[in-house]
Amino acid sequence: MTNPAEKLVDLLDLEQIEVNIFRGRSPQESFQRVFGGQVAGQALVAAGRTTDGERPVHSLHAYFLRPGRPGVPIVYQVERIRDGLSFTTRRVTAVQHGRTIFNLTASFHKPEEGPFEHQLPPAREVPHPESLPTLADEIRKHLGALPEQLERMARRQPFDIRYVDRLRWHPEEIDGCEPRSAVWMRAVGPLGDDPLVHTCALTYASDMTLLDAVRIPIEPLWGARNFDMASLDHAMWFHRPFRADEWFLYDQESPVATGGRGLARGRIYDLQGRLLVSVVQEGLFRAL
């Protein structure tokens, strides 16, 4: 069986069908809509493929406009906004069945030495990822075995996810919980040596758990769900080079939830505590 990490690399390998136009696969999943991280990752690949490859992406800003349909290819149309001396800007529109489902603006920066450097450290000390159970093992421990649907999902999961705090299953367990969450993540296998692939893979992963922080004070993450949620927009700033197949800590919090929307922000660190990426996302929450 193909390693899920290899499948992720294949998913991010878009077909170029014309100058500035690319086509991405959208796997037929059991979900009602395409995973947002997939669309964001593929859109960033399309943007990166139209640059000279010498300038890493330093930021992206994206909007999820319509739910994507699983099993239907997505066409990515790239507009070359600017090619400057230091910065390159691209705008990407994702189209499915003739309708725009997503758009992204990405900026690429020629590497240069800065006059100073600083960063905030992680908000708290956390256990080493190897000392924590995998998500699948923690669910098996609680349920005795993974339900068939979750077992299939676990086999296809391209990232190893390990929650720093124990999973909560019952309403009484969330009393007094702050809207914060932290997970260790890494791809389940090697992703190769193309920096753009690692950037796009981490973009994919950044949408997997971020809105958990909004839900933590409201309902158990792993019990019966009372709310549906959908990503509305997504922004990322890339500070340092990294590999998405090495452990990174995703420290997440939600400063506010109101009016049916929740804001979540995350900081991504490597094992040495270096800040790699900053992420902000707003999600829509509605009662089921």
N, C-alpha and C positions, 0 to 999 in steps of 0.2 A: 504494500500500500504506500502511496506517495505521502511523504511527511507533510503535515499541515503547513509548515513553514514554506516548503517548496510550492505548495498550492497558493500560498499568499503571494510569493514572488511571481508566480505565473499569472495570478489575478491582476497584479500591478503592471504586467507587461502588455501594454496597450498595442493594438493594431493601428498603424498609421494608414488612413485611407485617402488622404489628400494633404496638401500643405496646410498645416495648422488644424487639421481635423483628425481625431483619433476615435477608436471604438474600443470600449471595454466590455468584458463579459460581466454578467450579473447572474451568479449561481441561482438555481431554483431551490429556494429554501422554504421552510414551513412558515416563515414569518410573513406578515401581511405587507411589509414594506422592506425595501433594500436597506441594509445597515448603513447609517450615515457615514461611519468611518471609512467604509469601502469607497463611497462616492468621493469623499474628500481626498483620500489617498490617490485614487485614480486621476482626479482632476489635477492634483499636484504633479503627478507623473507627466500628464499632458503639457502642463506649463513648463516643467523642467526640460522636456524633450525639445522645446523651441529655443532654448538658450545654448550658449557655447559650452556649458558644462563646467566652466571654471569658476562660476559664482554660486555658492550655496544659497539656498533660500533662507531668508532671515525672518520673514513674517508672512502670514496668510490671514485673510479675513473672508469668511464664507457665510452664505445664507442657504438654509434648507427651505425650498419654496413649495415643493410638492412631494408626496411620498413616491419613491421609486418602486417599480414593479419587479419583483424577483423573476429571474428567468428571461428577461428582455434586455438585449444589449443597450448600452448607454453610449451616446455619441458626445464627444467632448470637443467643443469649438474654441480655439485659442485666439485671442486678440493680442497682438504685440503692441502694447501700449507705449513702451519706452525702452530704448537701449542706450543708457548713458555711460559716462566714463567709469562710474563706480557702482551704479544700480541698474538693474533690469526689472521691468514691471510687466506682468502678464495678467490678463483677465480671461477666465475660463467659464464657459456656459455648458452645463450638462443637459442634454436633451434626450427625452424618451417619448416615443410615439408623437413626435412633433411638438412636445410641450417642454418648456424649461422646468427642470426639477431642482436645479442647484446652480449657484454661481459662486465663483471664487476669484479673489484678487491675490496674487502672490508677488512678493518683492524679493529679488536676489541681490546679494551684496558681494562685491569683490573683496576677498579677505585683506584685512589691513591691521596693523598694530595700533592699539588704542593708547592714549596718554595715561590712563589709570584703569584700575579694575577693582570691583567689589561685588558682593552678593550677600543676600540673606541666607543663613544656614537653614537646614530642615527645622520645622517647628518643634520637633521632639525627637528623642532617641527611639529607634525602632529596632526590633530583632533582625538578625541577618536572615535573608530570604530562605536559605537552605535549612534554617531551623523551624520554618513554618510549614504547615501542611498545604498541599495543593488544594485548590478550590474543590476539585472533584472528590478528593479524599475527605475533606471536611463535610461535604454533603453526604457522602457514603456513611460517615461516622454517625451523622444525625438520623438518616433515613434507613440505614442498614444496607441499602444498595441504591445505585442511581436509577431513577425511572428511565424507561427506554428512550424517551425523547432527549433527556439530559445526557444519557450515555452516548447517543449519536452526536449531540452537540460537542461533548467533551472530546470525542475522537477527531472532530473536524477543527477544534479550536487551535488557531495558530499561535496563541500566546499562553504561557504558563502564568497564571494569576494566583497570588498568595496574599490574602487579606491580613494586614497587621493586627486588626482587632477581630475577635471571634465573630462568627456570623450570628445574627439574631433572627429567631424564628417566630417569636410570640410577642403580642402587643405589650405585655408587662415588662419585656426586656428593654424597651426603648425609653422608659421613664428617665428623664434627666439627660438623655443623649444629646450632645451638641451636633450640629450639622457638619461633621468632619469625617473623613475616611482616608485611609492610606492603604495602598496595595503595592507589592513588588510585582514586576512584570518582566518578561523577556520572551522573545520568540522561541518556539519549542525546537528549533533547529537552525542551522546556519543560513544566513540570508545573502551570502556572497559579499563582494567588496565594493559594490557601487554605492557611494554615499547617498545618492538620490533614492535608492531602494530603501535604505535604512530610514531616511527622513519620511518617506511616504508610508512605510510600515508603522513607524511610531505615530504618524498622523492617524492611521487606521486605529491603532490601539487607544489613542487619546479620547476617543468617543465611546469606549466600552464601559467605563465605570464612573465617569465624571459626574453624571447626574445622580449617582447614589448619594452624594453628600446632601442633596436637597431632600431626599426621601427619608434619611436616617431618623430625624426626630418625629416623623409622621407615621411610618409603618415599617414593620420588619422587612428587610431586604429579601428574605428567603421564605417568607410565609405567604399567606393568601394576599393578593394584591387588590387594593381598592382604587388605585389611580392608574390611568394611562399616561404615558409621557412621550414627548417627541422633541428632538433637537430643533431649535429655531435658527440659531447662528453659532458660529464657532470661530475663535481667533487663536492663533499660536505665534509665539516669538521664539526663534531658535537661537540660542546663545553660544553654544559650543558644539563641536563635532561629537558624534556618539555612534554607537552600534546598538541597534534595536534587538540584537540577539545576545546582548549582555544585560545583566540585571539593572533595572532602573526603578527608583522609588517614585510613585505617583502620589503626592501628598495633596489631598483635595478638601475643599471646604465650600460652604454655601453661605455668603454673607446676607442674603435676603431671598425670601419667597413671598410674593404678593400678586394679587390680580390674576391668578391662574398661571403665573410664570415664576420660575425659580432660576436664580443666577448661581453658577458654580465656577470656581476657579481652581486651577491646579498648578503645582510646581513639580517638575520632574528632575530628579537628582540621580547621579550615578552612585556606585558603591563608595566612592571617596567623598561623597557629600558635595560634589560640584553641581551647581545649578545648570541644567542643560536646556530646558524648555519651559516656557510659561504658557498656560492655557486658560482661556475664559470661554464659557458657553452659557447660553440661556436656553431653557427648556420650557415647553408648554405642559401643564399638568391639568388633567381633567378627571373627575370622578367616573368610575366605571358604572 
